[in-house]
C-alpha cells in the first residue's frame, strides 16, 4: 500500500516496518491495516507533503505506528468531519481505543504532521 501511494502522487514515501507477522490476532490485523491506510490517505489528500514516513515497530506484544510528513500541518480544532462520510482521524481514534491504545497527534501549521 505504501509503495502504491508513493507511486501515485507527488509525495515520496519511506517505510520503516518491523516483522509484525503474528503480533496481532488475525481479526485485528484488518483494523490495524485500516489505520495505516487512513494515515497514508490523509497524507496524500491533505498534507501537500514532499515526503512522508510510515514507521511500524514491535514493542513487546504490541505495535507502535508513527506516520510523519513534512507537509503543511494543521491547527488543532480547525478540522471538520467530512460531509461525504469519511471516518478520518475519528475512525483512527475509535479503532485505537477499541484495543486500549491511544492516538496522539503532534501537528503545527507549516511543519507537517506526526
C-alpha positions as CSV (number, residue, x, y, z in Angstrom):
1,X,0.0,0.0,0.0
2,X,2.8,2.4,0.9
3,X,4.7,1.7,-2.4
4,X,1.5,2.2,-4.4
5,X,0.8,5.5,-2.6
6,X,4.3,6.8,-3.3
7,X,3.9,5.9,-7.0
8,X,0.5,7.5,-7.3
9,X,1.2,11.0,-6.0
10,X,3.8,13.7,-5.6
11,X,4.7,12.6,-2.0
12,X,7.7,10.3,-1.7
13,X,7.0,7.6,1.0
14,X,9.5,5.8,3.1
15,X,8.6,2.7,5.2
16,X,10.3,1.5,8.4
17,X,8.5,-1.7,9.2
18,X,9.5,-4.4,11.6
19,X,8.5,-8.0,11.1
20,X,5.0,-7.9,12.6
21,X,3.6,-11.2,11.4
22,X,1.7,-12.8,14.2
23,X,1.8,-9.9,16.6
24,X,-2.0,-9.2,16.3
25,X,-4.8,-11.7,16.2
26,X,-5.9,-12.2,12.6
27,X,-9.2,-10.4,13.1
28,X,-7.4,-7.3,14.5
29,X,-4.9,-7.2,11.5
30,X,-7.5,-5.7,9.3
31,X,-8.3,-2.9,11.8
32,X,-4.6,-2.1,12.0
33,X,-4.3,-2.1,8.2
34,X,-7.2,0.4,8.1
35,X,-5.4,2.7,10.5
36,X,-2.3,2.7,8.4
37,X,-4.4,3.1,5.2
38,X,-6.2,6.2,6.7
39,X,-2.8,7.7,7.7
40,X,-1.5,7.3,4.2
41,X,-4.7,8.5,2.6
42,X,-4.7,11.7,4.8
43,X,-1.1,12.4,3.9
44,X,-1.9,12.1,0.2
45,X,-5.1,14.1,0.3
46,X,-4.4,16.8,2.8
47,X,-0.7,17.4,3.6
48,X,0.8,18.6,0.4
49,X,4.0,16.9,1.7
50,X,7.1,16.2,-0.4
51,X,7.9,13.2,1.7
52,X,6.4,11.0,4.4
53,X,7.5,8.1,6.6
54,X,5.4,5.3,7.9
55,X,7.0,3.5,10.8
56,X,5.6,0.3,12.3
57,X,7.6,-1.1,15.3
58,X,7.1,-4.0,17.6
59,X,7.1,-3.1,21.2
60,X,6.7,-6.2,23.3
61,X,3.4,-7.8,22.5
62,X,2.1,-4.7,20.7
63,X,2.8,-2.3,17.8
64,X,3.7,1.4,17.5
65,X,2.7,3.2,14.4
66,X,4.2,6.6,13.5
67,X,3.1,8.5,10.4
68,X,5.2,11.6,9.7
69,X,5.2,14.1,6.9
70,X,6.7,17.4,6.0
71,X,3.5,18.9,4.7
72,X,1.5,21.9,5.7
73,X,0.2,20.5,9.0
74,X,-3.0,21.8,10.6
75,X,-4.1,23.8,13.6
76,X,-5.9,21.7,16.3
77,X,-9.6,22.3,16.4
78,X,-9.8,23.6,12.8
79,X,-10.5,20.3,11.1
80,X,-14.0,19.3,10.0
81,X,-15.7,15.9,9.7
82,X,-16.1,15.1,6.1
83,X,-19.7,15.5,4.8
84,X,-19.1,12.7,2.3
85,X,-18.8,10.0,5.0
86,X,-15.0,9.6,5.6
87,X,-14.0,8.4,9.1
88,X,-10.6,10.1,9.0
89,X,-9.0,10.8,12.4
90,X,-12.2,9.9,14.2
91,X,-12.0,6.4,12.8
92,X,-8.4,6.0,13.7
93,X,-9.1,7.1,17.2
94,X,-12.0,4.7,17.6
95,X,-10.0,1.8,16.3
96,X,-7.1,2.6,18.6
97,X,-9.5,2.9,21.6
98,X,-11.0,-0.5,20.8
99,X,-7.6,-2.0,21.6
100,X,-7.0,0.1,24.7
101,X,-4.5,2.2,22.7
102,X,-4.3,5.9,22.0
103,X,-3.9,8.2,19.0
104,X,-1.6,11.1,19.7
105,X,-1.2,13.9,17.2
106,X,1.7,16.3,17.0
107,X,0.9,19.0,14.5
108,X,1.9,22.5,13.6
109,X,0.8,24.6,10.7
110,X,3.6,24.6,8.1
111,X,5.6,21.9,9.9
112,X,3.9,18.7,8.9
113,X,2.2,16.0,10.9
114,X,3.3,13.3,13.3
